[in-house]
Amino acid sequence: MVMSFSPENIPLFPLTGALLLPRSRLPLNIFEPKYLEMIKDSLKSDHRLIGMIQPLENQERNSSSKDIEKFYKIGCAGKITSYDELDDGRYMITLTGFSRFFLIDLKQNQSSYLLAKIDWSDFSIDLGNNPAKEMSGTDPFFSIIADYFSSNKISADWSNLKKADQETLINSLSILCPFESYEKQALLEAYSLDDRKKVLTTLMEISSQKQGNDIIQ
């Protein structure tokens, strides 16, 4: 996704455990009044961007606070690429990841949702051209995935998994696997796709080993 500009201020949606990555997609069910206003305002803007960020682990109940110290410093902005306004007033939206950002400052607008002042400069890698890179079906990474799925009792469509390009596979697994919020943050902060693959591999191996030890005990 290429945009002609990167705004310095965007609406912020704090959500524990939600991971958005560049060029990935994140469906969201929006029902709180202030976030409904946020969606309406974003749809009227030129960029339609919303920043996703996680509160720190001990701050989930204060996720609307404008105290910047209650949040991780790195989030990811996504563009609203589809939306549906339901009869009960909710919005079903899809965000497509644009770029990660560094959180500089926060304020509340008149609708009580948060507006973030952000810096994009550390993540120019997110805006470059990323041609799809195929993965070999014999890549050892697939064995790590298989062990993780087996130990966590996760079913998978292996034919589709092995057809996915590297970025789609790694980002989809990062988003969908049931990792802890701090582990999701580590995946977000991994600088490059290769770095994210290494973090993902480590998380899967640790989980598989832990599940195996639990069974033995």
VEXMAR-407120 format. One record per residue: x, y, z of N, C-alpha, C, O in turn; residue in three letters. Coordinates in steps of 0.1 Angstrom, whole numbers, plus 5000, padded with zeros to 4 digits. Example, Ala and Ser with C-alpha at 12.3 -4.5 7.8 and 13.67 -1.06 7.14 Angstrom:
<pts>
513249435078512349555078513249675078514249675085ALA;512849785071513749895071512950005079513450115080SER;
</pts>
This chain:
<pts>
500849885000500050005000500950125000501750145009MET;500750214990501550334989500650454991499650464985VAL;501050555000500350675001501250794999502450785001MET;500750904994501551014990502051095002502951175001SER;501451075014501951145026501651055038500850955037PHE;502351085049502151015061501851115072502751185076SER;500551125076500151225086500851215099501251105103PRO;501051325106501751325119500851285130501351255141GLU;499551305128498551275139497451185133496951205122ASN;497251075140496150975136495350935148495850935159ILE;494150895146493350835157494050705162494550625154PRO;493850675175494550565181493550465187492650505194LEU;493650335184492750235189493650135197494250045192PHE;493650155211494450065219493649935221492449935224PRO;494349815218493649695219494649585223495549555215LEU;494549525234495449425239495349295230494249245228THR;496449245226496449115219496249135204496349035197GLY;495849255199495549275185496849305178497549405182ALA;497149235167498449265160498049295145497449215138LEU;498549415141498449455127499849475122500649535129LEU;500149425110501449425104501349495090500249485084LEU;502349555085502349615072501849515061502349405060PRO;500849555054500249485043499349365047498849295039ARG;499249345060498349235065496949305068496849425067SER;496049215071494649265073494149225086494449115092ARG;493449315092492849295106491349335106491049445105LEU;490449235108489049265109488749305123489249255133PRO;487849405125487549455138486049485138485349525129LEU;485449455150484049475153483949595162484449585174ASN;483449705157483549835165482149865171481149865163ILE;482049875184480749895190480750005201479650055204PHE;481850035207481850145217481650275211482150305200GLU;480750365217480450495211481550575206481550635195PRO;482650585215483750675211484550625199485050695191LYS;484550485198485250425186484350425174484950435163TYR;483050425176482150445164482450585158482450605146LEU;482550685167482850825162484250825156484450895146GLU;485250755161486550745155486450695141487150745132MET;485650585139485550535125484950635116485350655105ILE;483850695120483150795112484150915108484150955097LYS;484950955118485851065115486951015106487351095097ASP;487450895107488450845099487950825084488750855075SER;486750785083486150765069486050905062486050905050LEU;485951005070485851145064487251205060487351295053LYS;488251145066489651195064490151155050489651075043SER;491351225047491951195034492751055034492950995024ASP;493151015046493950895047493350775052493750665049HIS;492250785060491450675065492350585074492150465075ARG;493350645080494250565089493850565103493350655109LEU;494050445110493850425124495150355129495650265123ILE;495650405140496750345147496350235157495650265166GLY;496850115155496650015165497850005174499050005170MET;497549995187498649995197498149915209496949905212ILE;499149845216498749775228499049845240500149915241GLN;498149845250498449895263499549795270499549685266PRO;500349855278501249765286500449665294499249685297LEU;501049555297500349435303499549475315498449415317GLU;500049565324499349595336498349715334497949775344ASN;498149755322497349875320496049855311495449945306GLN;495649725309494549695301493249775305492549815296GLU;493049785318491849855322491850005320490850075321ARG;493050055317493250205315493550235301494250325298ASN;493050155291493450165277493050295271493450325260SER;492150365277491650495272492450615277492150725274SER;493350585287494050695293494950765283495450695274SER;495150895284496050965275497450975281498251045276LYS;497750895291499050885297499950795287499650675287ASP;500850855281501650785271502450665277502750575270ILE;502750675290503550575296502750445298503350345302GLU;501450445295500650325297500550235284499950135284LYS;501350275274501250205261502650165257503650235260PHE;502750065249503950035241504250155232503350225228TYR;505550165229505950285221505750265206505750355198LYS;505650135202505550105187504250045184503749945191ILE;503550095174502250045169502350035154503350055148GLY;501150005148501049995134499750065129498750035135CYS;499950145119498750215113498150125102498850065094ALA;496850125101496150055090495150145084494550235090GLY;494950125071493950205064492650125064492650005061LYS;491550195066490150125065489950095050489750185042ILE;490049965046489849935032488549865029488149855018THR;487749835040486349795038485649815051486249815062SER;484349845050483549865062482049835059481649845048TYR;481349805070479949775068479249825081479649785092ASP;478349915079477549975090476349885092475449875084GLU;476249815104475149725107473949795112474049905116LEU;472849725112471549785116471549825131470849915134ASP;472349755139472449795153473449905156473649935168ASP;474049965146474950075148476350045148477250125147GLY;476749915149478149875149478749885135478049895125ARG;480049895135480849885123481649765122482349725132TYR;481649695111482549585109483549645098483149675087MET;484849655102485749715094486949615091487149525099ILE;487749645081488949575078490049685077489949775069THR;491149665085492249755084493349675076493549555078LEU;493949745066495049695059496349765063496349895062THR;497349695068498449755074499249845065499549805054GLY;499549965070500250065062501750075066502650045058PHE;501950115078503350115084503350125099502350165105SER;504450075105504550095119504950235122505350315113ARG;504850275135505150405139505650405153505450305161PHE;506350515157506750535171505850645177505650745171PHE;505350605189504350695196505150805203506050785211LEU;504750935200505451055205504551115216505051145227ILE;503251135213502451205223500951165221500651115210ASP;500151195231498751155230497851275235498351355244LEU;496651285230495651375235494351315232494151225223LYS;493251355240491951315237491251415229491351535231GLN;490451375219489651475212488251485218488051425229ASN;487351565212486151595218485151475219484251475227GLN;485451365212484651245212485351145222484851035223SER;486351185229487051105239487950995234488550925242SER;488050975221489050875217490350945216490451065216TYR;491450865215492750915216493350955202493050885192LEU;494051065201494751115189496251105192496651145203LEU;496951045183498351015186499251105176498951115164ALA;500251165182501351225174502351115172502851055182LYS;502751095160503550975157504751015148504751115142ILE;505750925148506950935139507050815131507150705137ASP;507050825118507150715109508650675105508850575099TRP;509550765108510850765102511650635104512550605096SER;511450565115512250445118511750325109512450215110ASP;510650345102510050225096509850245081508850205075PHE;510850305074510750325060510750195052510250185041SER;511250085059511249955053509849905050509649825041ILE;508849955058507449915056506849965044505849905039ASP;507450075038506850135027507450095013507050145003LEU;508450015014509149975002508349874994507449814999GLY;508849844982508249734974508749604979509949584981ASN;507849514982508149384987507549274978506549224981ASN;508349244968507849134959507649004966508448964975PRO;506548934962506248804969507448704968507948684957ALA;507848644979508948554979508348414983507848394994LYS;508448324974507948184976508848114986510048134987GLU;508148024994508947945003508947794998507947744993MET;510047734999510147594995509347505005509347525017SER;508747404999507947315008508847235017508347175026GLY;510147235014511047155023511747245033512647205041THR;511347375034511847465044511647415058510547375061ASP;512747405066512547355080511547425088510947375098PRO;511147545084510147625091508847555092508047565101PHE;508547475081507247405081507147295092506147265097PHE;508347235095508347135105508147205119507447145128SER;508647325121508447395133506947435135506347425145ILE;506347475123504947505124504147375127503147385135ILE;504447265121503747145123503847105138502847065144ALA;505047115144505147075158504347165167503647125176ASP;504347295164503547395171502047365170501347365181TYR;501647345158500147315156499747185164498747185170PHE;500647085163500346955169500246975184499346925191SER;501247045190501347055205500247145210499847135222SER;499747235202498647325206497247295201496347365202ASN;497247175194495947115189495247215180494047245181LYS;496047275170495547365160495447285147496447225142ILE;494347295140494247235127494547335116494447455119SER;495047285105495447375094495247315081495247195079ALA;495047405071494947355057496347365051496847475047ASP;497047255051498447255047498747295033499747345029TRP;497747255024497947285010497947445008498747495000SER;497147515015497147655014498347725021498847815016ASN;498747665032499847715039501147715031501847805030LEU;501247605024502447585015502447665002503447674996LYS;501247714999501147794987501347944990501648014981LYS;501247975003501448125006502848165004503848095006ALA;502948295000504348354999504848375013504048375023ASP;506148405015506748415028506148515037505848495048GLN;505948635031505448745040503948715045503648735056GLU;503148665036501748635039501748525050501048535060THR;502648425048502648315058503148355072502448335082LEU;504248425072504848475085503948575092503648565104ILE;503348665085502548765091501148705095500648745106ASN;500648615087499348555091499548465104498648475113SER;500648395105500848315117501048405129500648375140LEU;501848515127502048605138500748665143500648685155SER;499848695134498548755138497648655145496948685155ILE;497548535139496448435142496848345154495948295161LEU;498148315156498548225166498248285180498448405182CYS;497848205190497448255203498648285212498848225223PRO;499448385208500648425216500148525226499048585225PHE;500948545237500748645247500948785241501548795230GLU;500348885247500449025241501849075240502149135230SER;502749035250504149085249504849005238505849065232TYR;504448885235505048815224504548875210505348885201GLU;503248915210502748985198503549105195503849145184LYS;503849175206504649305205506049275200506549355191GLN;506649165204507949135199507949105184508849145177ALA;506849045179506749015165506549145157507049165146LEU;505749235163505549375157506949445156507149505145LEU;507649445166508949525167510049465159511049525157GLU;509949335155511049275147511149355134510249385127ALA;512349405132512549515121512249465107511449525100TYR;512749345103512549305090511749175090511449115101SER;511249125078510549005078511448885082510948795089LEU;512648885079513548775083513648775099513748675105ASP;513748895104513748905119512548855125512548785135ASP;511348885119510048835124510048685123509448625132ARG;510548625113510548485111511348425122510948315128LYS;512448485126513348425137512548435150512648345158LYS;511848545153511148565165509948455166509748395176VAL;509248445154508148355153508648205156508048135163LEU;509748175150510348045152510648015166510347905171THR;511248115173511648095187510348075195510347995204THR;509348165193508048155201507448015199506947955208LEU;507447965186506747835184507547725190506947635196MET;508847735190509647625196509547625211509447515217GLU;509447745217509347745232507947695235507847615245ILE;506947725228505547685231505447535229504847465238SER;506047475218505947335216506647255227506247155232SER;507847305231508547245242507847245255507747155263GLN;507147365258506447375270505247285271504947215281LYS;504547275259503347185259503847035260503146965267GLN;504947005254505446875256505846835270505546725275GLY;506446935277506846915291505546905300505546825309ASN;504546975297503246965304502646835303502146775313ASP;502746775291502146635289502946535297502346445303ILE;504246545297505146455304504846455319504746355326ILE;504646575324504346595339502946545342502546545354GLN;
</pts>
